[in-house]
């Protein structure tokens, strides 16, 4: 049992250096691509938010338009 602990401790000590290694800094080209991707993602998020807002406004308008008709029909069915 102690031999297994010794082997596992040695293995973890040897791999610890690779875990703590730092990545090299990104190149200028990689930074530019990342900035471009971020810009595209931001634009897509804005378009999605606008589409969601438009759909919500349509749903509210539909609810307000049909609110009176739906509630009176439901009340008429309960009276009978």
N, C-alpha and C positions, 0 to 999 in steps of 0.2 A: 504494500500500500504506500509506504513512504517513497518507494522508487517511482511510482506513478506521479506522486506529488512533485518530486524532484524533476522529472521529465516535463511535466506540464508547466512548471515554473520556468524552466529553461526555455521552453518553446514560447511562452508569453514574453519573456525578456528579449528574445531575439526578434520577435515581431513588433515589439513596442516602438522601435525606431521607425518602421515604415508607417505606423499609425500616426505618429507625431510629425511626419515629414510635411513640409509646406509645399503647396503647389506653386509653380512659377507664375509670375504676374502675367495677365493676359496681354497679348500684343495689341498694337493700335488697331489692326484690322479686326481683331476679335471684339475690341471695345466698340468699334463702329457698328459691327453687326448686331451686337447686343443692344445698342442704343436704337438702331433701326427696328429691331424686333419689339422693343419696349414701346416705341412710337406707334407701331402697327397695332399692338395689343391695346394701347390706350384708345386709339381711334375705334377699334372694334367694340370696346367696352362702351364708348360714348354712343355708338350706333345702337347697340343692344339696349342701353338705358332709354334712348329716345323711342325705340320701338315698344318697349315695355310701357312707357308713359302713355304712348298713343293708344295701346290696347286697353290700359286701365281707364283712360278717359272714355273710350268707346263703351266699355262695360258699365261705367257709371251712368253715361247718357242713356244706355239701354235700360238700365234698372230704373232710372227716374221716369223714363217714358212709359214703361210698363208697370210701374208700381201701383198706380191707381186701378188699372184694369185687373190686375192679378189679385189684389186684395179684395175687391168687391165681388169677384167671381168666387173666391174662396169663402167669403162670408155668406153668399147666397146659397152655396151648397150646404153649409152648416145649419142654416135656418130650416131647411126642408127636412 
